[in-house]
């Protein structure tokens, strides 16, 4: 079968190389502009998505609350054709739905890497940080970094727990200098609070950590 989105594999490879969970790009289809958020699988895939490379979330730029998300591979989106067609406002045509969806997937594939960003633009930061926090089961309002912590030892494996991809990318966005200084130690995580008064400088956090 034809691969309509071959560059999706490269996008996932870039995420894996950077140790991040999400990338963002843009696509316009039928005069509607979308943010496309590429989500690599940070944990085990559900069995129903075993053939997927990543999940793609399409966020209309004129309605950030109206997003939809599907697993995807190099052949296109994996999901209900009617749901996909309705979201992208593709009219129904007897015998023509498959071709219309393939045209959509090919269009997405052609622009997937054109504006791929592992670091969001300033106007995209809050949206991406919100999604990183939610994916990490954390309050999205926790954006004020106040400490780093040494992760605990897993009692079953006897090995130290590893920092999540979500926590890594959140720190890289909100505290880039501190993250660069500590990113090689994957056994630590960055602590964030909802209280701006708890926020501390990079220097204070680093010195407190290395002195502990």
WOBEL-V393056 format. One record per backbone hydrogen bond with DSSP energy under -1.0 kcal/mol. CO is the residue of the C=O (numbers start at 0). NH is the residue of the N-H. Records with the same first field share a line. If there is no record, write none. Layout:
CO=NH ; NH
//
This chain:
4=7
5=8
6=10
7=11
8=12
9=13
10=14
11=15
12=16
13=17
14=18 ; 19
20=39
22=37
23=116
24=35
26=33
28=31
31=28
32=60
33=26
34=58
35=24
36=56
37=22
38=54
45=48
46=49
48=51
53=71
54=38
55=69
56=36
57=67
58=34
59=62
62=65
67=57
69=55
70=77
71=52 ; 53
72=75
73=4
75=72
79=83
80=84
81=85
82=86
83=87
84=89
92=95
95=99
96=100
97=101
98=102
99=103
100=104
101=105
102=106
103=107
104=108
105=109
116=23
120=123
123=127
124=128
125=129
126=130
127=131
128=132
129=133
130=134
131=135
132=137
133=136
138=141
140=142
143=192
144=199
146=190
148=188
151=160
153=157
158=153
163=167
164=168
165=169
166=170
167=171
168=172
169=173
170=174
174=178
175=179
176=180
177=181
178=182
181=184
183=185
184=187
185=162
186=150
188=148
190=145
192=142 ; 143
194=197
200=204
201=205
202=206
203=207
204=208
205=209
206=210
208=211
//
